[in-house]
Amino acid sequence: MLAYVPADSQLVGVLEAKALLNDPTLTPIMALLRADDGPEAELRETFGLSFDDVERVAMYAPRLVQNGNGPPTPPVFVIRTVGEAPAPSVAGMADRSFESGMEERLPVKKVDARTLLFSPGGMNELTKPERSAVDLPLLKTVGGVFKNPSVARIYLNVEAIRPVVLQEIDRSVQTSDGADAMWMVPLLRPLVSNTDGVAMSLSMGGTGDVETVFLAESPDEASAERVAATTRAALTMVGNALDAAPALAGGGPQEQMGIAMAVGAARKVLDSASVEPDGPRTMLTATADSSAPVLVALLLPAIQQARAAARRAQSQNNLKQIALAMHNYHAAYKHFPPAVIVQNGVERSWRVELLPFLDQVDLYEKYDKTKPWDDPANAAVLAAMPSVFRHAADARTEPFTSYFAVLGEDDEVPSLWKPRGEWGQRNAGSGFRDIRDGTSNTLMVVDAKRPIPWTKPEDITLDLTEPVDPAQFGGFDRGGFQAAFGDGAVRFISEAVDATMLKSLFTRSGGEIVDVNFSQPRPQGRDVAAPPETKEAAPSPYDSEGVDYEQPGVRPRR
């Protein structure tokens, strides 16, 4: 399998999946990873494979950092299956093509009966390298240090990335308040300066013991001695930090117990650590006993919950940025953008129209508004989807948006969005004056997992005369979806929300009285006060022909 991994890759990793799967001490961890929303579900969705179908996985990154040869390159994964590998047409990623003017690049390729290659960046050509990772002596040596076979190995070409890393260390020290400099300079700099390459290996003892070895290659013996001395100093600093950790622990008894268990396990590993220079190489070995997998199993749910919370917070921030951009667009144009902007007969999405208000003026200027979204002239913009349009839990590699406008099929029951609008016309989109139900009661943007490219002028159209099923939204957060409201607030809406209530939240002038806690709306009737009459906003000097689009601070150049 390593025959497909170039030897000059800056990062190489190998995982013996079958060996890990069959280790009985890892059963609690594997049970968590096999959960419905865990890695195995993603593997099945992407490749049509389960954990049991995979024998070994390798990963390599040709270029980790920006250098004279170009920008960083996406990683490539090599998957070795137990039996016959599925054809690319079966692998989930291969058939998720999207309409664009770009040359088709399948991110999954089958290179032999049992081997798949996958890269998020796509692969146009694939040939076996003349010199492969099989020839990397450091990666080969580190896997044979212990009696038990290696289940995971990693190799990092430090020499290739050294200039950039040292520059980043210096930059961080110069911009820090002094605390970072206390450990960056005496520890990181000597290690990076005196190491050409480093490899790490994990071995399982069958009884739950985990053996770890780090092997660093230096230019000469003197450099290796400096690496060894620096590593010993780092271990001493870690030991001092472990001694202080229990006293600094906060939270309740359960959190303190978890910290105490983690500190105890880390102390055992630290006590077993040994640093030995051997010519131009330095070897660090350490062993964790059988309590380590149990501890990981105990901590993994908390880690997964923390990751889910972080992803949800990032999505909330994305929605807040989009809502703020909508408000700023309204301030400039006196209305929100319509879902589809039509200019000289050419349609474009509101997501493209918002780019200048999302600090993406350069990307907006690159978009050719005289051509459709899927024209080759707009392929580069399509590929450069801003992160604000991708949910943090969205693992898809295609430029599919995670956020959508919701439109009403019936003009008599409109949502916040006007379906279409001619660019340059007054009231091309709806305005605050049209939201008679109140901005805090009207949904603006929702997250949903749909295969729609972000520049495509397509969103979600519903019949807002009927209750709305919440199951058609979300797909990223367990239990519901997130949405931005007309006032800019972002809320999580449960999948158990009443369907009639949800319909009421999408209409902008339905007259329903909506409970802030999303209980069922009070029915319309004579006791429901009609919303007050609102005066139409005064015509904007920017809504007529002959607009000065270059006036600073107002609107982007068209």
N, C-alpha and C positions, 0 to 999 in steps of 0.2 A: 504493500500500500504506500509506503514512503517513497516508492519509485516515482510517484506523481508529485512529490514535494521538492521544489528546487532547493539545492543546498545553500544558495545565497539568500534565502528568505531571512528576514530579520527576526521573525518569531515563528517557532514551530511547536506544536503540541500534539501529543498522542495519548488517547484514552482507551484502555482495554475494557470496553463496555461489558463484554461477556463475563470477564473475570470479576468485575465489580458486582454484576447482577447476581452471580452465584455465591457471593460471600455471605454467609448466614448472619454475620454481625451487622451487616448493612440493611437488613430487612426492614427495620423501622424507617430508615431514610428512604428506601425504595418505595415503601407504601405511600409516603408523602409525595414523592415525585410522580407516582402513578395516578394521583388524584385527577379529577375531571378537568381542572384548570391548570394542571401541572405541565412539566416539560414533555411527558410522554404524549399528552393530548396534542401539543404543538407539533411534535415529531410525526404523529399520525396524520395530522391535517396537512403538513407540508410535504411529506414524502410517502405517505401511505405505509409507514413502518411503525412497529411497536418496539419497545426496548428489547424484547426477545428476538427481534429480527436483526439486531445490530451486533456485530462481533467487535468492531474496532472503529474509532473515529480519529482522524488526524485533522489538524487545522494549521494553516500557515498564512502569514501576512508578508507579502513580498516587500512592502515598504510601510513602516510604521509612522514615520515622521516626514515632514516636508524637507526635501533636500534638492540638490542640483539636478537630480533625475526626475523630479516632479513631486506632486502632492502624495499624501498617504493613499494607499490602495486598499480596497475592501479585502477582508480575509476570504480564504477559500477553504472549504471543508471537504474532506475526503471520507466517505462513509463506506466501510467494508461490511457487507451483509453476511448473515449466516448461510442463507440460501440464495436463490436467484434474486437479484435486485429488480425492483419494479422499473418498467420502461419510463422514460421521461414524460410520456403522455399520461402516465398514471400518477407520477409524482405531483403533488398538489401545486407546487410553485410553477411547474412547467406549463400548465394550461391556464394560468391566470394572466393571460396577456391583456394588454390594454391598447386601445386604439390611439395611435400617435404616428407622427411622421418619422419616428426613429427606426433605425434598423432593428429588427427583432433580435433580442439577445436572451436566450433561455438561461435562467440561472441554475438549472439542473441539467447535468449531462451524465449519461451512462457510458463509462469508458471500457468496461469489460463486464462479464457475466455477474460479478458480485461487487462492483464498485460504482458508486455515484459521486460526482463532484458537484458542489453547490457553492455559489458565491452571490451575495446580495447585490454586487455590482454587475453581475452578468459575465458571460464568457463568450467571446466571439470565436476564438481559436484555442485549441488545446493540443499540446504535444508534450510528450515526456521530456523532462529536462535532461540535458547531457550529463549533468552532475546532480544527483538527488540527495535528499536528507539521509539516505542509507549510508552515505559517505561521511556524515558528520561524526567525528570520533568522540566528541564530548557527549553527544546525545547517546551514543552507543555505550560508552563507558559508564555513564551515570546509571544506566538501567541494570548493570551487573554488579553493583557494589554490595548489595545484600543477597543473602541466600534465597529469599523469596522473590519471585518474579515481580517486575515493576508493573503497576496497574495504570500509572500516569507519568508522563514525562513532558517537560517543557524545556525549550532551548531559546535563549535570547542572544542575538548578535549585538553585543554592547558596542563594539568598535564602530559599527555602521551608524549607530544613533548617538554616539558620544558627543559630538559637537553641539547638537541640538539640545541634548539633556543638560550638558554643562551650562549652556547659555540660559536655559530655563531655570536652573538652580540659582545662577547669579541674579537673574531678573527677580525671582521670588525673594531672595535675600534682600535685594535693594528696596523692594516695595513692602517688605514686612515690617512689623513693629519691633522686631528684634528677637522675638521668641522663636520664630522659624530658623533664624540664622544660628541659634544655639546648637541645633542638631544637623541642619542641612550641610553646613560647611565642614564640620569635623567628621561627619559620617558619610554622607552621600558623595561628596566630592572625591575623597580618596578611593572609594569603591568604584566609582565610574571611571576615574582617571587611570586606575591600575588594573582594570579588567577588560579583556577583549571579548569574552563570551562567558555565559553562565548557563548551567543546566540544572534542572531539579527533577527528582524522581520520588514517587511514592510506591511503597510495597506493603502488601497486606500479609500478616503472619498467619492468617487462618483462625487465630484465637481472638481477633479484634485488635491486636497491636498494629499500629501504623508506623512504618519506618520511613523516614524522610532523609534525603541527602541532597545537598547543594554542592555543585562542583564548579569552581570559577577558574578560568584560564587566563593567565596574565602574560605579558610580553617576556618577563624574565623572573628569576627567583627573588630578586629584591622587591619587585612589584608584588609578588605573591605574599611576601612577608608583611608588606604594608596592608594588604587585603586581610590577612589573618589577624593582625593586630586591631584593625578597625572593626572586624566582625566580633572579636572578643569584647571590645568596648561597647559595641551595640548590645550584646547580650547582657552585659552588666547594667546598662541603662534600662533595658526591658525588665530585668529583675527588680530594680528599684521601683519602677512604675507599678509592678504587680504588688509589691509590698504596700504601696500607698492606695491601691485601688479600693479595697474594702472600706477604708475610712472615708473615702470620697463618694461612696455609693449612696445614691438617694433612692427615692421611691418607697414602695411598700415592702413588706416582708418577702413576698414572692419574688420581686425583682432583686432584692438583696441576696436571696438564696441562689438565684440564677447567676448573679455575679460571683458569689463565693465559689460555686461549682466551676465556673469558667476559669477563675483565677487558680483554683486548685489544679485543674487539668493543665493549664498553661505552665504552672510551676513545675509539674512533673516533666513536661517536655523540655523546659529550660534546664532542669537539673541533669537531664540525659544528654544535653547537647555537648558536642565535641568539635573543636576546630583544629585541623591539622594541615599545615602546608606540606606539599610534596613536589619539590622542584618548582616549576612554573605554575603549579596548580594548588588550589586551596580547597579542602573538603570540610563541609559542615554536615554532621550527622545528628539526628535526634529521633527519639522514639516516643510515641504516644500510646498508652496502654488501652485496654478494651473499653475504658470509660469514655473515650473520646467519641466513638460513634453514637453512644447513648446520649451524650451531651449534645451532639449535633442534632440528633433527632428531637431532643427536648427544645432546643433553641430554634430549630428550623421553622416551626409554625409562627413564632414571634417575628422571625426575620421576614417570612413571607407576608405577614400582616403589615409589617413596616414598609415593605416594598409596595404593597398594594396601596397603602395610605399615601406614600410619596407619589405614586403614579396618579392617584386621584387628585392630589394637590396640584400636580403639574398640569393636569387637564383643566382644573378649575382656573389656573392662571392663564392657560390658553384661551379659555372662553371669556375671561375678563378682558384680555387684550383685544379679542375680536369685538366684544361689546363696546369697549372704549373707542375702537376704530370706527364702529358704526355711529357712535355719538359724534365723533369728530367729523365724520363724513357729513352727517346731518348739519353740523354747524357751518360747514363750508358750502353745502348745496341746498340747504333748507329742506332736505328730505333724505330718507335712507335710500341706499341703492336698491333698485329692483333686483329680483333674483337673476334675471337675464337682462343685460344691457345690450341694446341694439344700436350700432353705429354704422351708417351707410350700408345697412343690410347684413352686417356681420355681427354675430352674437358673441358675447363673452360673459363669464361668470362674475357674480358679485365678489367672489374670493379674489379674483384678479383685480377688480375695481378697488378693493380695500388695501392693496399692497402699499401704496404711498402712506397710508395711515397706520401701517404696521412696521414702519422703518425699512421698507423694501422698495424705495423709489427706483434704485438701479434695476431691480428685477422687473419692475413695472415698465420702465423705459425700454427694456429688451423685448417686451411682448409686442408682437406686430398686430396691431388692432385692425389692420386691413385683411387679416387672414384668420380662418377658423382656428379653434384651439388645437385641433389635431393636425394642422398643417406642419410640414417639416420646419418652417420658419420659427415655429413656437415650441419645437421639441426640447430645446435647451432649457427653456423656462419651465416646461412641464417636469423635466428631470430634477430641477432645483427647487422642489417644494419646500417652502419655509416650515420649520418645525412647529410653528404655531398652529398649523392645520393637521398635525398628527398627534393623536392621543399617545401618552407615554407608554401605555400597555399595548399599543398597536404594533405587532411584530411583522406586519406585512412589509415587503421590500419595495413594492410598486408605489408610485406616487399617488396613492389613494387617500382622499381626504377623510378625516374622522368627524367632521362637523358640517351640518347641513341646515339650510333654511327649510321650513315646512310651509307649503302653499296649500290654499284651499281650492278644490275643484270648482266650487260654485262661487261666482263673484258676489252673490248675495250674502255669503257668509265668509268674509275675507279673513285671512291671517294678517300678521304684521307685514308680510311681504306682498308687494305687487309682483305678479308673475313675470311681466315684461315691461320694459320702458325704453323709449327712444332717448338716446343720449342727447343732452343739451336742452331737453324740454322741461318746462316747469312741471313740478309734481310728477316726475317720471317714476318716483317711488313714493311710498307712503311717508307720512311725517308724524311727529308727536301729536299733532292736532287730530289725526285719524284714529289714535288709540283711545277710544272712548271708554274702554273697560279699565283703563289705568295701566301704566307701564309696568307696575309691580305685579300685575295679574296677567300679563301677556308674554308668552314665550317668544324668544327671538331666534336662538340657535340651539340645536340639540346635537348630542353625539350619537353616532350610529355606525355600525360596521357594514359598509356597502362597498362594492368594487367600482367606485366612481372616481376617476382621476380628478385632481383638485382644480384643474383649469377648465374642466368640462362644464358647460352651463346646464347642469342637471342637479336637481335636489329631490326632495320628498314631497309628493303631492297626495293630499288626502281629501276624503269627503268629510268636511267639517259639519255636515248636517247630521252625522251619525257619531256615536261614541267611538273613541280612538283607542285601539289596542296598544298598550305600552310595550308589548313584546317586540314590536318592530323597531324599537330604538335601543340604544346601548350596544352591548356586546363586549365591552371592555371592563366594566366594573360589575362585580357580583351584586345582584339584587336590584338593579335599576340602571338609570342613566343620568347624566348631568346635562344641565341646560342653563343658558343665559337668558335672563328676562329683559324686557324693554328698558328697565331702569338701570341695567348693568349688573344686577345681582346674579350670582351663580348659585344654583341649588341642586342637590341630588334628589331625584324623583324616583320613588320606589316603584318597582315593577308591579306592586299591588295597588297602585293608585287607581281610583275609580275611573273607568273609561269615559264616563260623561264629564267628570271633572277635568280630565286631560283634554278633551275636546274644547271645553270652555277656556282652558289656558291658551289654546292656539288661536282662538278668535280674538280680534282686536276690538270689536264693537258688538258683541253678542248680547250685552246687557246683563250677563250673569254676575252675581255677587260671589266672589271666590274667597273661600276661607284660606287664610295664609298658611294653615296647616294641611291644606289639600284635602279637606273633607269634602263631602258632596256639596255642590253649589245650591244655594237657595233658588227655588224656581222663580221664573219671571212672573210678574203680576202687578197689580195696581199699587201694591205696597212697595214696589221697588222703584226708587226715584230714578228718573231719567237723568243721564249725565248732562251737565250744564253745556249750554251752547258755547262753542269756541270760535273765536274769530280766525279767519284764514290768515296765515302769516303774510306779511307784506312781501311783495315781489322782491326777489334778490337781484342785485345788479349783475349777478353771475348766471342768471337763468335765461338770458336772451342771447341772440346771435351777436357775434363780434366781441366775445368775452376776452378779456386779457388774462389768459391762462398762466401767464408768467408772473403775475403779481405775487410777490413773496409772501409766504405765510398763510396763503389762502387755499389754493388747490394745486394739485400736480399738473404739470404740463401734459397735454394730451397728444 
